[in-house]
């Protein structure tokens, strides 16, 4: 796995694997990291790339003391499947 890249100009996290890029569009509001969209190209789907991207985003959020607001259906579902990260998810009141 490659390291997570934070393209702040495009407000996008990127993870490159096998010559392709999976990404998550985001915006920051105070201590909240709002994940708007997660996408992996067809060549990376079904290989765990988007999950590795989410793991890296969670690690980034923890390093920044931020809480994730998962607007994206994939991000929301992934976080539900990984209750060990429930403390990083912003309360529903923020949504």
Residue, then its C-alpha position, 0 to 999 in steps of 0.5 A: x500500500x502507498x501512503x495517503x496523499x492529501x491534495x488540499x487544493x482539490x480537497x481530496x485524499x488520494x491512494x495510489x495502487x498498481x498505477x491507479x488512484x482511489x480518492x475521497x473528496x472532503x471538506x474541513x469545517x473546524x474539527x470536522x472532516x466531512x467525507x463527501x465521496x469515495x471512489x475507486x477506479x474499476x481496476x481497483x474495485x473488489x481488492x480492498x483499496x477503498x477500505x485501505x483508503x478509509x483506514x488511512x483517512x481515519x488515521x489522518x483524522x485521529x492525527x488531527x484530532x478531527x471527527x469524520x462526518x461521512x456523507x458518502x454512503x460508502x464511507x458511512x457503511x465502512x465506518x459502521x462495519x468497523x465499530x473500532x473507529x466509532x469514536x472518530x465519527x461525529x455525532x448525528x447532531x453535526x450532520 
